[in-house]
Amino acid sequence: MQMHLQLDGRGPLHAQLTRALKTAVFAGRVHQGARLPATRLLARELGVSRNTVLAAYEQLRAEGFVDGRVGSGSYVTPPLQVVRPAADAEPVLEPQSEFARRGRRYHDHLRIPGMRIPGVRHAFQYGVPLTNPALTSAWARELAHAAAYTAPNYPKTQGLPALREAVCDYLGRRRGVQAVPDDVVIVDGTQQAVALTARVLLDPGDEVLLEEPHYAAMRETLQIHGARVRTLAVDDNGLCCEALPERAPKLICVTPSHQFPSGAVLSLPRRLALLDYARQHRSWILEDDYDGEFRYDARPLAALRSLDEHGRVIYVGTFSKVMFPSLRLGYLVVPAGLRGDYVNAKWQDDFGSAGIEQAALARFIVDGGFERHLARTSKTLKERRAALLAALRAHGDRLEVADSHAGMHLVVWLKNRSAAEGEAFIARARSLGLGLYPIAPYYLDPPDRAGLLLGYGGLSVAEINEAMKLFEICLQEG
């Protein structure tokens, strides 16, 4: 029989052919019991390889659309009954649980702070990874090795022992955190770490204290889990610990080594005051050390967890920031008394993080590849930061640049401009092909000031210089 099939051009040829044959079956162009063309004949008609047709037929057999008969060919089996909704059926409009209701209230997945703006040439988007061909090649080798040698069964829920050991060794040397592998839980990035913390420590209605400003995704995650969020201001020395509330929150979330997004570092006296407050009030501290590795003026500061003598700090680290976001691997260092609860919560979420990626990362750290990557990345980021600061400081009379000596972003305030004027500035930049992002989404109660969060990790020095020419046009017009 001859068949008229239209390939849609999306994906591999065998997948296109599979979809085209399914469409023909559902449309009734190929009837029940009909014999499909021989693979050689159909391959010749479509101008594809016979292996492509064989792969499509095999997929159809696996899905029950085709019955293969030895020595006879492939025949169409009765298609599955497709039940279409009644014409008057209405979609579900109301959230079906309190969790879903809070999700709709606090998070709009279509409007994420920092989302890439279509049509811009240069975007100061926070969270865009630094392109590193050396890392890409090294990671490909590690993945290939791990795929060949990693056991195919489920990985341990708490994480592969080799990776937990590597994390402990790294934290002891680089962040001053003394931990043993049993203290570590491997997670799918900071976001999962926060979600697990909410489930382990909080009941709906419990209070959480966040820095103001703060990481918006952390706030939304906590709110969706039912927490009542309060904020406390930060200044040049980090969280204003002298203003900690008399009624203690259940959880305090901080970024002490490089406050997000202001860039402030929590001073030693305030670190000690915060730890003492948590001890006295039985509060927990979630320390998000999201980019403590990248510091350009001195050795990275030791983590808050390194000063914790009473087991009140839960430490969060991520590889997604320092390598690339699609890796989706991070870790928690938890007090012994909470360990079992965190492992239970992780098991409930996904049984455990991907084993092959964990094995590859463990080997990458142990062999020194990770720290070589950090050294290269720090050098590149320092150059990009210097280029951006030089261009911004040329307009010091119109701008206020937050003093930050670490990370992959800067906070810039447009002097004597309101938040509304800041939005107009961003819109004008977009019309020129420049992507800028407001600071307002990172506040629970945004100030009436024009502030920008400029992420420079994804732009080369040349691109930063070109982008700042467009930035200067916007300033001059204002």
VOGU-3710 file (C-alpha; in Angstrom, 3 decimals, decimal comma):
1> mqmhlqldgr> 0,000/0,000/0,000  1,093/3,569/-0,605  0,968/6,119/2,189  1,017/9,893/2,090  2,852/10,993/5,214  3,872/14,512/6,168  6,891/14,808/8,459  6,712/17,843/10,744  10,435/18,646/10,904  10,580/18,504/14,714
11> gplhaqltra> 13,221/16,266/16,229  14,812/13,049/14,927  13,440/11,550/11,706  12,270/8,342/13,370  10,250/10,392/15,901  8,730/12,478/13,086  7,763/9,318/11,203  6,258/7,778/14,342  4,056/10,857/14,851  3,030/10,904/11,182
21> lktavfagrv> 1,971/7,236/11,285  -0,014/7,773/14,489  -1,786/10,717/12,884  -2,684/8,575/9,897  -4,129/5,876/12,188  -6,193/8,312/14,276  -7,419/10,157/11,200  -8,672/6,888/9,714  -6,424/7,057/6,655  -4,949/3,703/7,729
31> hqgarlpatr> -7,609/1,264/8,886  -7,581/-1,488/11,468  -5,858/-4,594/10,175  -4,163/-2,778/7,300  -0,682/-3,934/6,438  1,955/-1,217/6,652  4,361/-0,822/3,722  7,555/-2,838/3,827  10,329/-0,910/5,542  12,532/-0,790/2,419
41> llarelgvsr> 9,651/0,500/0,282  8,585/3,206/2,746  12,183/4,297/3,266  12,599/4,718/-0,490  9,330/6,667/-0,823  10,209/9,068/1,997  13,890/9,387/1,167  15,038/8,218/4,599  17,149/5,308/5,776  15,603/1,902/6,408
51> ntvlaayeql> 16,846/2,131/10,015  14,668/5,217/10,481  11,577/3,285/9,379  12,534/0,272/11,488  12,892/2,501/14,558  9,468/4,079/13,942  7,781/0,679/13,460  9,412/-0,640/16,623  8,137/2,351/18,608  4,628/1,803/17,237
61> raegfvdgrv> 4,804/-1,854/18,255  5,914/-0,880/21,759  2,946/1,481/22,064  0,447/-1,061/20,736  -0,353/0,620/17,430  1,221/-2,090/15,307  1,333/-5,872/15,518  4,390/-7,475/13,950  3,849/-10,908/12,347  6,922/-12,948/11,527
71> gsgsyvtppl> 7,253/-13,474/7,789  4,162/-11,416/7,041  4,808/-7,803/7,998  3,407/-5,163/10,313  -0,355/-4,653/10,743  -2,343/-1,851/12,334  -4,017/-2,943/15,573  -7,243/-1,360/16,848  -6,382/2,174/17,940  -7,018/3,190/21,501
81> qvvrpaadae> -10,409/4,743/22,111  -9,891/8,472/22,364  -12,393/9,981/24,788  -12,948/13,641/24,055  -14,385/15,938/26,710  -17,996/16,923/26,377  -18,580/20,142/24,501  -19,987/21,805/27,614  -17,224/20,612/29,957  -15,468/23,463/31,768
91> pvlepqsefa> -11,818/23,500/32,815  -11,055/23,444/36,516  -10,701/27,083/37,529  -10,473/26,940/41,311  -7,374/25,650/43,125  -8,036/22,218/44,547  -5,964/22,530/47,743  -4,653/25,155/50,125  -1,170/24,473/48,776  -2,340/25,184/45,216
101> rrgrryhdhl> -4,171/28,291/46,421  -1,016/29,646/48,048  0,954/28,740/44,928  -1,317/30,873/42,762  -1,217/33,699/45,260  2,528/33,937/45,732  4,079/32,776/42,475  3,407/33,482/38,825  5,556/31,127/36,754  4,989/33,338/33,709
111> ripgmripgv> 6,581/36,354/35,404  9,833/35,305/37,007  12,261/38,036/38,177  15,259/38,032/35,880  13,495/36,285/33,000  15,164/36,850/29,649  13,620/39,724/27,692  12,837/38,794/24,057  14,528/40,934/21,438  17,413/42,345/23,476
121> rhafqygvpl> 21,024/42,086/22,332  22,666/42,468/25,722  20,927/41,460/28,945  22,253/42,020/32,452  20,289/39,010/33,586  21,128/37,552/36,971  21,730/33,803/37,044  22,955/33,369/33,461  25,959/31,019/33,562  29,398/31,977/32,380
131> tnpaltsawa> 30,158/30,085/29,162  33,226/27,943/29,757  34,277/25,526/26,969  36,866/23,918/29,257  34,157/23,092/31,797  31,881/21,718/29,078  34,580/19,347/27,834  35,654/18,265/31,310  32,068/17,666/32,406  31,330/15,596/29,308
141> relahaaayt> 34,273/13,334/30,166  33,148/12,971/33,766  29,596/12,123/32,714  30,789/9,492/30,253  32,964/7,864/32,918  30,184/7,994/35,523  27,643/6,517/33,114  29,908/3,534/32,531  30,694/2,852/36,180  27,668/3,995/38,209
151> apnypktqgl> 25,379/1,246/39,513  21,979/1,333/37,782  19,937/0,941/40,977  18,411/3,835/42,931  21,066/6,055/44,545  21,014/6,581/48,309  18,358/9,112/49,270  20,858/11,113/51,323  23,262/11,224/48,370  26,192/9,174/47,110
161> palreavcdy> 28,783/8,684/49,878  31,586/9,725/47,507  29,940/13,083/46,821  29,116/13,708/50,478  32,738/13,007/51,384  33,954/15,358/48,650  31,592/18,087/49,886  32,908/17,743/53,449  36,512/17,966/52,304  35,778/21,010/50,158
171> lgrrrgvqav> 33,814/22,838/52,870  36,522/22,236/55,446  39,211/23,716/53,211  37,319/26,531/51,528  34,456/27,568/53,834  35,681/26,635/57,310  32,767/24,248/57,842  33,693/21,063/59,700  31,254/18,290/58,825  31,143/14,541/58,323
181> pddvvivdgt> 29,374/12,811/55,411  26,453/11,839/57,654  25,708/15,569/58,113  25,288/16,133/54,372  22,114/15,688/52,299  22,464/16,036/48,516  19,557/17,962/46,977  18,449/19,303/43,611  19,701/22,833/44,182  18,893/25,605/46,657
191> qqavaltarv> 15,228/25,653/45,737  14,699/22,087/46,907  16,797/22,767/49,994  14,429/25,574/50,978  11,345/23,482/50,240  12,638/20,585/52,352  13,474/23,002/55,168  9,946/24,381/55,093  8,474/20,891/55,362  10,844/19,715/58,095
201> lldpgdevll> 10,763/22,815/60,318  7,535/24,692/59,689  3,827/24,276/60,108  1,440/26,587/58,219  1,333/29,866/60,075  4,833/29,656/61,557  6,881/32,842/61,242  10,008/33,138/59,121  12,334/36,116/59,122  13,990/37,139/55,838
211> eephyaamre> 16,501/39,827/55,042  15,103/42,876/53,238  15,866/42,722/50,334  16,181/38,981/49,753  16,040/36,150/47,219  12,474/36,248/45,889  12,277/32,530/45,066  13,091/31,684/48,688  10,310/33,946/49,946  7,760/32,504/47,531
221> tlqihgarvr> 8,692/28,920/48,376  8,250/29,570/52,087  4,957/31,367/51,552  3,606/28,582/49,357  4,371/26,152/52,188  2,285/28,311/54,520  4,916/30,358/56,348  4,177/33,887/57,529  7,091/35,949/56,246  8,490/38,961/58,044
231> tlavddnglc> 11,532/40,967/56,987  14,367/42,816/58,686  16,484/45,451/56,961  20,120/45,035/55,993  22,763/47,730/55,904  26,456/47,800/54,976  27,179/45,251/57,714  24,413/42,838/56,783  21,285/41,950/58,736  20,480/44,530/61,421
241> cealperapk> 20,643/42,043/64,289  20,113/44,702/66,971  16,515/44,931/65,674  15,725/41,201/65,898  12,151/40,853/67,187  11,304/39,979/70,775  8,878/37,365/69,489  11,315/35,021/67,838  10,554/33,483/64,429  10,827/29,738/63,948
251> licvtpshqf> 13,313/30,205/61,097  15,731/32,985/60,087  17,078/32,934/56,509  20,330/34,774/55,825  23,029/35,157/53,167  25,867/36,269/55,480  28,915/35,872/53,225  27,435/37,911/50,363  23,986/39,285/51,107  21,602/38,835/48,236
261> psgavlslpr> 21,167/41,137/46,465  22,863/44,063/48,256  26,304/42,417/48,466  26,840/43,313/52,141  28,840/40,983/54,385  27,477/40,159/57,829  29,997/41,484/60,336  31,534/39,234/62,996  29,761/40,960/65,940  26,428/40,519/64,188
271> rlalldyarq> 27,191/36,911/63,342  27,805/36,185/67,001  24,683/38,132/68,009  22,549/36,188/65,532  23,857/32,844/66,740  23,236/33,829/70,356  19,706/34,959/69,518  18,968/31,634/67,815  20,354/29,728/70,800  18,308/31,690/73,331
281> hrswileddy> 15,050/31,551/71,385  15,431/28,061/69,892  15,182/29,512/66,379  16,734/27,842/63,357  19,024/29,664/60,920  19,115/28,780/57,226  22,445/29,959/55,818  22,379/30,266/52,028  26,004/30,388/50,883  25,027/30,746/47,237
291> dgefrydarp> 28,262/32,178/45,812  30,709/32,372/48,682  33,465/31,020/46,416  33,659/34,168/44,298  35,335/36,963/46,241  37,684/39,399/44,512  39,299/41,533/47,203  40,375/38,913/49,745  40,131/35,284/50,772  36,488/34,118/51,010
301> laalrsldeh> 35,061/34,559/54,516  34,334/31,511/56,625  30,697/30,495/56,691  28,377/31,342/59,615  28,018/27,604/60,225  31,713/27,470/61,184  30,913/29,573/64,303  27,831/27,580/65,327  28,503/25,762/68,607  24,889/24,878/69,419
311> grviyvgtfs> 23,638/23,229/66,225  21,168/25,908/65,133  22,490/26,539/61,590  21,358/24,619/58,500  23,885/25,323/55,754  22,936/25,363/52,058  25,419/25,250/49,192  24,856/24,866/45,484  26,845/23,688/42,491  24,278/25,108/40,069
321> kvmfpslrlg> 25,504/28,674/40,628  29,216/27,984/40,405  29,017/25,532/37,483  25,779/25,831/35,480  22,068/25,961/36,455  21,000/22,853/34,525  23,198/20,712/36,809  20,544/20,956/39,568  22,738/19,711/42,399  23,318/21,258/45,794
331> ylvvpaglrg> 23,686/20,148/49,379  22,542/20,740/52,930  24,658/20,398/56,059  22,148/19,704/58,828  22,332/19,266/62,601  22,370/15,620/63,634  18,975/15,852/65,312  17,312/16,892/62,034  19,145/14,507/59,738  16,525/11,765/59,632
341> dyvnakwqdd> 13,713/14,251/59,011  15,573/15,809/56,084  16,331/12,425/54,539  12,659/11,438/54,926  11,565/14,676/53,244  14,036/14,137/50,415  12,752/10,563/49,926  9,186/11,857/49,735  10,205/14,325/47,060  12,118/12,171/44,587
351> fgsagieqaa> 13,799/9,152/46,292  17,183/10,790/45,613  19,074/13,026/43,210  20,370/11,646/39,911  23,141/9,113/40,607  25,212/9,537/37,440  25,509/13,300/37,891  26,428/12,817/41,554  29,153/10,329/40,669  30,517/12,610/37,946
361> larfivdggf> 30,587/15,584/40,300  32,292/13,636/43,083  35,104/12,597/40,732  35,337/16,122/39,317  35,877/17,519/42,829  38,299/14,827/44,001  40,454/15,097/40,855  40,782/18,863/41,283  38,726/19,823/38,240  36,175/21,710/40,310
371> erhlartskt> 38,696/24,004/41,970  40,492/24,598/38,667  37,120/25,645/37,276  36,576/27,985/40,246  39,967/29,605/39,690  39,303/30,207/35,976  35,798/31,461/36,640  36,899/33,823/39,417  39,503/35,369/37,115  36,973/35,864/34,318
381> lkerraalla> 34,290/37,258/36,625  36,788/39,660/38,166  37,598/41,036/34,703  33,925/41,435/33,849  33,151/43,065/37,177  36,023/45,532/36,667  34,744/46,480/33,196  31,216/47,038/34,504  32,371/49,060/37,517  34,588/51,267/35,363
391> alrahgdrle> 31,681/52,124/33,082  29,316/52,757/36,006  31,770/54,924/37,933  32,140/57,198/34,937  28,609/58,332/35,817  29,050/58,523/39,573  27,063/61,755/39,800  23,943/59,957/38,515  24,412/56,494/39,980  24,939/54,854/43,350
401> vadshagmhl> 26,681/51,487/43,124  26,321/49,148/46,107  29,721/48,160/47,468  30,018/44,466/46,659  33,277/42,543/46,402  31,931/39,130/45,482  29,470/37,234/43,338  28,178/37,754/39,812  25,984/40,850/40,081  25,868/44,459/41,228
411> vvwlknrsaa> 23,057/46,591/42,600  22,853/50,058/41,064  20,535/52,884/42,136  19,596/55,727/39,788  19,976/58,830/41,930  16,912/60,995/42,526  14,596/58,774/40,504  11,439/57,110/41,728  10,516/53,492/41,155  8,153/54,579/38,365
421> egeafiarar> 10,964/56,530/36,695  13,105/53,430/37,019  10,515/51,374/35,133  10,495/53,998/32,370  14,309/53,813/32,244  14,144/50,016/31,876  11,532/50,311/29,119  13,682/52,802/27,212  16,699/50,504/27,519  14,657/47,626/26,167
431> slglglypia> 13,707/49,686/23,120  17,442/50,052/22,415  18,065/46,318/22,790  19,426/46,465/26,349  17,959/44,160/28,995  17,816/45,666/32,489  16,076/44,245/35,559  14,537/46,055/38,545  15,496/45,440/42,159  11,883/45,756/43,357
441> pyyldppdra> 10,908/42,034/43,068  13,516/41,212/45,708  11,707/43,270/48,359  8,586/42,404/50,306  8,023/46,168/50,599  9,974/47,853/47,762  11,299/51,385/48,315  10,215/54,186/46,009  13,638/54,306/44,374  14,884/53,321/40,934
451> glllgyggls> 17,130/50,326/41,498  18,650/47,777/39,117  20,111/44,306/39,589  22,882/43,909/37,001  24,078/40,341/36,483  27,326/40,272/34,526  28,196/36,564/34,534  26,758/35,883/31,095  28,359/38,847/29,281  31,930/39,104/28,014
461> vaeineamkl> 33,981/42,251/28,619  33,330/43,345/25,039  29,598/42,795/25,442  29,578/44,708/28,724  31,283/47,654/27,036  28,737/47,621/24,202  25,849/47,313/26,651  27,083/50,255/28,713  27,085/52,481/25,629  23,330/51,866/25,421
471> feiclqeg> 23,046/52,413/29,176  24,769/55,795/28,777  22,257/56,834/26,099  19,423/56,147/28,537  21,162/58,159/31,260  21,773/61,133/28,985  18,155/61,158/27,846  16,992/61,230/31,449
//
